[in-house]
Amino acid sequence: MRNFTGCLVLCLLAFCSCHSGGDTAGRQRQDNDTTRLKLEILNQKIEADITNPDLYNKRAKFYLLDHQFDKALSDVRKAISIDGSKSSSYVTLSDIYLLMGKPQDSKDALDKAISKNPGDVDALLKLAKLYLIIKDYKNCYLTVKQLLAIDNGNAPAYFTRAIALLEQGDTIHAVDDLKQAVDKNQEYYDAYVQLGELYAVKKDPMAELYLKDALNIRPKSREALYMLGLHYQETGKYDKAIATYQILAKTDTAFREASYNQGYIYLVYLKDFQKAALFFTESIKKDPNYFEAYFNRGYAYELAGDRKKAYEDYQKSLKIKVNYDKAIEGLNRLDVRK
């Protein structure tokens, strides 16, 4: 039933961000218009000051946002040719290489940035995350240690090390680092979600508190709402679970599991088979190929005594997933009773 496996995906670039809810298309158009205007202003500034490396570096970042890698590389190389002492230009170069799928070139650029400025926290953090991606945990820990010696309040550094620790199975120390992350930054959504999931695995009441902290930051988060609903479900708080899934169904109308899990609660725990069937139907509307929903709706019909509908749903489930064991067993049960 648990579909989310934690916030193990890190935003490696400073301009990476996640949004939820609202008019996504409209917001995208507005963002594009704003970016275009800023780029025009930046072009004018470069024309007026063609030897300013910072301006070329800024424009490279704009091109990178639009995945215009050639233009981004051209600008950042221009910035470096004007003044090769600036670590920020090499950090941008690293970002470009990373998005181009060249991790070694990205690392080389970060090494260069740090050699120019050993105290560049941005470069150190990105290097630590890059080591995490390539699973070089030893160097990840060393880089985080180096970073924290410069900036002990750097919440992303604690978070990065926490993920590395989790990947190596050290949950105890990972939790310590995650708590440090939220202590240093009370708005650290990803750290709250990760803590929420870790405590939810143990069915610990602290999971509810951390997931609610995450929702205070992002009230429409599919991830946090689903985890919270699942935590309630797995700890027997079915009313709260249903209420949370209903909120999720309204905020993310395409998310099939919000209806499916409500159906599951009514089917397995509350034994209200009619309601269960209604929620599985909602899931099927959101995903007509959701074979598990067809099976469970069929099972709800079977338990309610409607063998004809149960038989039809088991067959539909089998058409989507051939040789689906549960559906075959359901059909066999109906045949025996017949």
C-alpha positions in Angstrom: 0.0 0.0 0.0 2.9 2.4 0.6 3.7 4.1 -2.7 6.1 6.7 -1.7 9.6 5.6 -0.7 10.9 8.8 0.7 12.4 12.1 -0.6 15.5 10.6 -2.0 15.5 12.8 -5.1 17.6 15.9 -4.3 17.3 19.2 -6.2 20.9 19.6 -7.3 20.7 23.0 -8.9 19.8 26.2 -7.2 17.0 26.9 -9.7 15.2 23.6 -9.2 11.9 23.9 -7.4 8.7 22.0 -6.9 5.2 23.4 -7.0 1.8 21.9 -6.3 -1.8 23.0 -7.0 -3.0 26.0 -8.9 -3.1 26.9 -12.6 0.1 25.2 -13.7 -0.2 26.2 -17.4 -1.1 29.8 -16.5 1.7 30.0 -14.0 4.1 28.5 -16.6 3.2 31.2 -19.1 3.6 33.9 -16.5 7.0 32.5 -15.5 8.1 32.4 -19.2 7.1 36.0 -19.7 9.0 37.1 -16.6 12.1 35.1 -17.7 11.9 36.6 -21.2 11.7 40.1 -19.8 14.6 39.5 -17.5 16.7 38.1 -20.3 16.0 41.2 -22.5 17.1 43.5 -19.6 20.2 41.3 -19.1 21.0 41.5 -22.8 20.9 45.3 -22.7 23.2 45.3 -19.7 25.7 43.1 -21.5 25.7 45.4 -24.5 26.5 48.3 -22.2 29.2 46.4 -20.3 30.7 43.7 -22.5 33.6 42.9 -20.1 31.5 42.1 -17.0 31.8 38.3 -16.3 29.0 38.3 -13.8 26.5 39.3 -16.5 27.6 36.5 -18.8 27.3 34.1 -15.9 23.8 35.3 -15.1 22.7 34.9 -18.7 24.2 31.4 -18.9 21.8 30.5 -16.0 18.9 31.8 -18.0 19.8 29.8 -21.0 20.3 26.7 -18.8 16.7 27.1 -17.5 15.6 26.8 -21.1 18.0 23.9 -21.7 19.9 25.9 -24.3 23.1 24.2 -23.4 25.2 25.6 -26.2 24.4 29.2 -25.4 24.8 28.6 -21.7 28.2 27.0 -22.3 29.2 29.9 -24.6 28.3 32.5 -22.0 29.9 30.8 -19.0 33.1 30.2 -20.9 33.1 33.9 -21.9 32.7 34.8 -18.2 35.7 32.5 -17.3 37.8 33.9 -20.1 37.2 37.5 -18.8 37.9 36.5 -15.1 38.9 32.9 -14.3 39.2 33.6 -10.6 35.4 33.5 -9.9 34.2 30.3 -8.4 30.6 31.1 -9.3 31.3 30.7 -13.0 32.6 27.2 -12.5 29.6 26.3 -10.4 27.4 27.4 -13.3 29.6 25.3 -15.6 29.0 22.3 -13.3 25.3 22.8 -13.5 25.4 22.8 -17.2 27.4 19.7 -17.4 25.2 17.9 -14.9 22.0 18.6 -16.9 23.9 17.5 -20.1 24.5 14.1 -18.4 28.2 14.6 -17.8 28.8 14.0 -14.1 32.5 13.7 -14.3 32.8 17.1 -16.1 30.4 18.5 -13.6 32.6 17.3 -10.7 35.8 18.7 -12.4 34.1 22.1 -12.6 33.2 22.0 -9.0 36.7 21.0 -8.0 37.9 24.0 -10.0 35.4 26.2 -8.2 36.6 25.0 -4.8 40.2 25.4 -5.7 39.4 29.1 -6.6 37.4 29.6 -3.4 37.7 26.9 -0.7 34.9 28.6 1.2 32.4 28.5 -1.6 29.5 26.8 0.3 27.3 26.5 -2.9 30.1 24.6 -4.7 30.7 22.3 -1.7 27.0 21.5 -1.3 26.7 20.6 -5.0 29.8 18.5 -4.8 28.4 16.6 -1.8 25.2 16.0 -3.7 27.1 14.8 -6.7 29.0 12.3 -4.6 25.7 11.1 -3.3 24.3 10.6 -6.8 27.3 8.5 -7.8 27.2 6.7 -4.4 30.6 7.8 -3.3 29.6 8.0 0.3 33.0 8.5 1.8 33.7 11.6 -0.2 30.1 12.8 0.4 30.6 12.7 4.1 34.0 14.4 3.9 32.6 17.2 1.7 29.7 17.7 4.1 32.1 17.8 7.0 34.2 20.4 5.2 31.1 22.5 4.4 29.7 22.4 8.0 33.1 23.5 9.3 32.5 26.7 7.3 28.7 27.0 7.8 27.4 24.9 10.7 23.8 26.1 10.1 23.6 24.8 6.5 20.4 22.7 6.6 20.8 21.2 3.1 24.2 19.8 4.1 22.6 17.9 7.0 19.8 16.7 4.7 22.3 15.5 2.1 24.3 13.5 4.7 21.1 12.1 6.1 20.1 10.7 2.7 23.6 9.1 2.3 23.2 7.6 5.7 19.8 6.2 4.9 21.1 4.7 1.7 23.8 2.9 3.8 21.2 1.7 6.3 22.1 4.0 9.2 18.7 5.2 10.2 19.6 6.4 13.7 22.2 8.9 12.5 20.1 9.8 9.5 17.3 10.9 11.8 19.7 13.0 13.9 20.8 14.8 10.7 17.2 15.3 9.5 16.3 16.8 12.9 19.3 19.1 12.5 18.1 20.2 9.1 14.6 21.2 10.4 16.2 22.8 13.4 18.4 25.0 11.2 15.5 25.7 8.7 12.0 25.3 10.0 10.7 25.6 6.4 12.6 22.5 5.2 9.7 20.6 3.6 11.8 17.6 2.3 13.3 16.9 5.7 9.9 17.0 7.4 8.5 14.5 4.8 11.5 12.2 5.2 11.2 12.2 9.0 7.4 11.6 8.6 8.0 8.5 6.5 10.7 7.1 8.8 8.5 7.4 11.8 5.5 6.1 9.9 7.4 2.9 9.1 7.5 2.3 12.9 3.9 3.4 13.3 5.3 6.1 15.6 2.9 9.0 16.5 5.7 11.4 15.7 5.0 10.7 12.0 1.7 12.7 12.2 3.5 15.7 13.6 6.3 15.8 11.0 3.9 15.3 8.1 1.6 18.0 9.4 4.7 20.3 9.6 5.3 19.5 6.0 1.7 20.3 5.1 2.0 23.6 6.9 4.6 24.5 4.3 2.9 22.9 1.3 -0.8 22.3 2.1 -1.6 20.7 -1.2 1.4 18.3 -1.3 0.3 15.0 -2.8 3.2 13.2 -1.2 2.6 14.5 2.4 -1.1 14.1 2.3 -0.8 10.5 1.0 1.7 9.6 3.6 -0.4 11.1 6.4 -3.5 9.3 5.2 -1.5 6.0 4.9 -0.1 6.5 8.4 -3.7 7.0 9.8 -4.8 3.9 7.8 -2.0 1.7 9.1 -2.5 2.8 12.7 -6.3 2.1 12.7 -7.4 5.8 12.6 -9.8 5.1 9.7 -11.9 8.3 10.0 -8.8 10.5 9.9 -7.4 8.4 7.0 -10.6 8.9 5.0 -10.8 12.6 5.7 -7.2 13.0 4.6 -7.7 11.0 1.4 -10.8 13.2 0.7 -8.7 16.3 0.9 -6.1 14.7 -1.4 -8.8 13.7 -3.9 -9.9 17.4 -4.1 -6.5 18.9 -4.4 -5.2 16.3 -6.9 -8.2 15.1 -8.9 -6.1 12.8 -11.1 -4.5 10.8 -8.2 -6.2 7.4 -8.3 -4.9 6.1 -5.0 -6.8 8.7 -3.0 -10.1 7.0 -4.0 -8.6 3.5 -4.1 -7.3 3.7 -0.5 -10.7 4.8 0.7 -12.3 1.9 -1.0 -9.7 -0.4 0.6 -10.6 0.9 4.1 -14.3 0.3 3.5 -13.6 -3.1 2.0 -11.1 -4.5 4.5 -11.7 -2.7 7.7 -15.2 -1.2 7.8 -16.9 -4.0 5.8 -19.1 -1.5 4.0 -18.9 -3.2 0.6 -21.3 -0.9 -1.3 -19.2 2.2 -0.3 -16.0 0.3 -1.2 -17.3 -0.4 -4.7 -18.2 3.3 -5.2 -14.6 4.4 -4.3 -13.0 1.7 -6.5 -15.2 3.0 -9.3 -13.8 6.5 -8.8 -10.3 5.1 -9.1 -11.2 3.3 -12.3 -12.5 6.6 -13.7 -9.2 8.2 -13.0 -7.3 5.2 -14.5 -9.3 2.8 -16.7 -6.3 0.4 -16.6 -6.2 0.1 -12.9 -6.5 -3.7 -12.7 -6.2 -3.8 -8.9 -9.2 -1.5 -8.6 -11.3 -3.7 -10.9 -10.3 -6.7 -8.8 -11.1 -5.1 -5.5 -14.4 -3.7 -6.8 -15.2 -7.3 -7.9 -14.3 -8.6 -4.5 -16.5 -6.0 -2.9 -19.4 -7.1 -5.2 -18.7 -10.7 -4.4 -18.8 -10.1 -0.6 -22.0 -8.1 -1.1 -23.5 -11.1 -2.9 -23.6 -9.6 -6.4 -21.8 -12.5 -8.2 -22.6 -11.3 -11.7 -20.8 -7.9 -11.2 -18.0 -9.6 -9.4 -17.4 -12.0 -12.3 -17.4 -9.1 -14.8 -14.8 -7.2 -12.8 -12.5 -10.1 -12.3 -12.6 -10.7 -16.1 -11.9 -7.0 -16.7 -9.0 -7.2 -14.3 -7.6 -10.2 -16.2 -7.9 -8.4 -19.6 -5.7 -5.7 -18.3 -3.2 -7.9 -16.5 -3.1 -11.4 -18.0 -2.7 -14.3 -15.5 -3.4 -12.0 -12.5 -3.5 -14.6 -9.7 -6.1 -12.8 -7.5 -8.5 -12.4 -10.3 -8.1 -16.0 -11.4 -8.7 -17.1 -7.8 -11.8 -14.9 -7.6 -13.3 -16.5 -10.8 -12.5 -20.0 -9.5 -14.4 -19.2 -6.2 -17.4 -18.0 -8.2 -17.3 -21.0 -10.4 -17.2 -23.4 -7.4 -20.2 -21.6 -5.8 -22.1 -21.7 -9.0 
